[in-house]
Amino acid sequence: MSGPIFIGAECMNQEIFDVAIIGGGPAGLSAAIYAGRAHLRACLFEGMSAGGQMFNTSTIENFPGFSIVDGPELSQKMEAQVRQWGTEIIYSHIAKLKREADLFELTNYNEETVLARTVIVAAGSIPRKLQVPGELELAGQGVSYCATCDGAFFRDKDVAIIGGGDSAIEESLYLARLVRQVTVVHRRDALRATKDLQERAFANPRIEFLWDTTVEAIEGHARVEALRVRNVKTQAVTALPVAGVFIYIGMLPNTAFLEGLVELDEYGYVVADESTLTSVPGLFAAGDIRTKDLRQIVTALADGAMAATAAERYLGKRGF
Ligand SMILES: Cc1cc2nc3c(=O)[nH]c(=O)nc-3n(C[C@H](O)[C@H](O)[C@H](O)COP(=O)(O)OP(=O)(O)OC[C@H]3O[C@@H](n4cnc5c(N)ncnc54)[C@H](O)[C@@H]3O)c2cc1C
């Protein structure tokens, strides 16, 4: 294994890191604060902007202690707190991670590498896209991937949910408490969601179903106004007027760079519980990237704290 030849002033001076954190969303930032406070030699690698999905959320209404908090502002505050505790943030995307002997080697897209004794993967996941016209253009203007986050903006309005799995139906039930009407648009004639969820959704007068239907386009000027939908049996194309559309056709965890190294579940998430321990000693998984029931900022923050503490214990047992 070659020595480190990396990017970033502080990082270049480090022979081998105690902890390398991949991903600067809430999970990674929390891990970086805890690692800094534990006086570990730590470095955080972020491929885009500190804050992750939180940075892209304009209004957060469920962060305890703040009735409303601005996502970019919260991200900047957490980033400043990371630097305050001495963990450097390096803006670089990690393309490859491998383990040899007791060390991890991280490689970025420029083929630059760095070595670490432990790694916390906090690279998150991204919602699978519908890939139809209007989706990107109207993102945040009625197109959403998170009902918990954005549902309150659609009080007493009509919205559509795309999907037929557990998430789509759970979120339909959640939205039905807020909005006037939820239309579940599903490409088949039966749901994949569990029976209990199905029964509750079918019994809810505010939820209706558009079966055998796919979305061709999301339409609107500056905000979502309608979906153009196609019945796959009759091929009839019609307009469904809605103020918002929530897309639940699955998530894509950012685990491509981990394949072959660590155990992933059938959906590609890193297998780990609240302890954040993975199938690989010294490798910890925090936040949305790991198998879990609730993917939110507070659960990601808790994971980051757990992962840094677990890394500290791991290093302590080995005399570092
Ligand atoms: C639209 C929307 C609104 C939301 N609103 C809320 C809300 O109101 N309240 C709430 O609690 N939750 C909300 N959530 C969920 C919440 O944002 C996530 O649960 C949380 O951000 C997960 O944190 P994370 O650190 O695990 O991952 P992310 O926030 O996804 O951060 C992962 C980071 O890793 C980086 N990264 C990925 N791969 C690499 C790599 N190979 N190398 C380097 N960096 C990499 C990414 O650039 C990203 O910055 C919302 C989600 C969405 C999509």
The ligand as a Tripos MOL2 file, in Angstrom:
@<TRIPOS>MOLECULE
LIG
   53    58     1     0     0
SMALL
NO_CHARGES

@<TRIPOS>ATOM
      1 C1        -36.3610   16.8880    0.3570 C.3       1 LIG1
      2 C2        -35.9980   16.3280    1.7030 C.ar      1 LIG1
      3 C3        -36.4190   16.9940    2.8310 C.ar      1 LIG1
      4 C4        -36.1110   16.4650    4.0830 C.ar      1 LIG1
      5 N1        -36.5750   17.1230    5.1910 N.ar      1 LIG1
      6 C5        -36.3190   16.6280    6.4080 C.ar      1 LIG1
      7 C6        -36.8280   17.2880    7.5750 C.ar      1 LIG1
      8 O1        -37.5400   18.2860    7.5010 O.2       1 LIG1
      9 N2        -36.4870   16.7410    8.7760 N.ar      1 LIG1
     10 C7        -35.7180   15.6420    8.9160 C.ar      1 LIG1
     11 O2        -35.4180   15.2320   10.0430 O.2       1 LIG1
     12 N3        -35.2550   14.9790    7.8220 N.ar      1 LIG1
     13 C8        -35.5380   15.4430    6.5810 C.ar      1 LIG1
     14 N4        -35.0880   14.7870    5.4730 N.ar      1 LIG1
     15 C9        -34.2680   13.5740    5.6680 C.3       1 LIG1
     16 C10       -32.8360   13.9710    6.1020 C.3       1 LIG1
     17 O3        -32.3670   15.0190    5.2900 O.3       1 LIG1
     18 C11       -31.9050   12.7720    6.0100 C.3       1 LIG1
     19 O4        -32.4140   11.7160    6.7960 O.3       1 LIG1
     20 C12       -30.5020   13.1300    6.5090 C.3       1 LIG1
     21 O5        -29.9690   14.2150    5.7900 O.3       1 LIG1
     22 C13       -29.5550   11.9290    6.3980 C.3       1 LIG1
     23 O6        -28.2930   12.3280    6.7930 O.3       1 LIG1
     24 P1        -26.9860   11.5380    6.3180 P.3       1 LIG1
     25 O7        -25.8430   12.3150    6.8650 O.co2     1 LIG1
     26 O8        -27.1090   10.1170    6.6390 O.co2     1 LIG1
     27 O9        -27.0060   11.6020    4.7280 O.3       1 LIG1
     28 P2        -27.0680   12.8630    3.6530 P.3       1 LIG1
     29 O10       -27.7690   13.9890    4.2910 O.co2     1 LIG1
     30 O11       -27.5990   12.2220    2.4660 O.co2     1 LIG1
     31 O12       -25.5680   13.2340    3.5020 O.3       1 LIG1
     32 C14       -24.6550   12.4000    2.8610 C.3       1 LIG1
     33 C15       -23.5050   13.2560    2.3260 C.3       1 LIG1
     34 O13       -22.4940   12.3750    1.8310 O.3       1 LIG1
     35 C16       -21.9400   12.9390    0.6630 C.3       1 LIG1
     36 N5        -21.3610   11.8460   -0.1030 N.ar      1 LIG1
     37 C17       -22.0200   10.8220   -0.6940 C.ar      1 LIG1
     38 N6        -21.1440    9.9680   -1.2600 N.ar      1 LIG1
     39 C18       -19.8940   10.4760   -1.0130 C.ar      1 LIG1
     40 C19       -18.5860   10.0300   -1.3340 C.ar      1 LIG1
     41 N7        -18.3750    8.8930   -1.9860 N.pl3     1 LIG1
     42 N8        -17.5210   10.8000   -0.9620 N.ar      1 LIG1
     43 C20       -17.7210   11.9580   -0.2640 C.ar      1 LIG1
     44 N9        -18.9600   12.4130    0.0770 N.ar      1 LIG1
     45 C21       -20.0270   11.6680   -0.2910 C.ar      1 LIG1
     46 C22       -23.1220   13.6140   -0.0160 C.3       1 LIG1
     47 O14       -22.6620   14.6240   -0.8970 O.3       1 LIG1
     48 C23       -23.8910   14.1610    1.1660 C.3       1 LIG1
     49 O15       -23.4860   15.4780    1.4670 O.3       1 LIG1
     50 C24       -35.3430   15.2920    4.2040 C.ar      1 LIG1
     51 C25       -34.8880   14.6400    3.0630 C.ar      1 LIG1
     52 C26       -35.2010   15.1500    1.8250 C.ar      1 LIG1
     53 C27       -34.7100   14.4600    0.5900 C.3       1 LIG1
@<TRIPOS>BOND
     1     1     2 1
     2     2     3 ar
     3     2    52 ar
     4     3     4 ar
     5     4     5 ar
     6     4    50 ar
     7     5     6 ar
     8     6     7 ar
     9     6    13 1
    10     7     8 2
    11     7     9 ar
    12     9    10 ar
    13    10    11 2
    14    10    12 ar
    15    12    13 ar
    16    13    14 ar
    17    14    15 1
    18    14    50 ar
    19    15    16 1
    20    16    17 1
    21    16    18 1
    22    18    19 1
    23    18    20 1
    24    20    21 1
    25    20    22 1
    26    22    23 1
    27    23    24 1
    28    24    25 2
    29    24    26 1
    30    24    27 1
    31    27    28 1
    32    28    29 2
    33    28    30 1
    34    28    31 1
    35    31    32 1
    36    32    33 1
    37    33    34 1
    38    33    48 1
    39    34    35 1
    40    35    36 1
    41    35    46 1
    42    36    37 ar
    43    36    45 ar
    44    37    38 ar
    45    38    39 ar
    46    39    40 ar
    47    39    45 ar
    48    40    41 1
    49    40    42 ar
    50    42    43 ar
    51    43    44 ar
    52    44    45 ar
    53    46    47 1
    54    46    48 1
    55    48    49 1
    56    50    51 ar
    57    51    52 ar
    58    52    53 1
@<TRIPOS>SUBSTRUCTURE
     1 LIG1         1 GROUP 0 **** ****
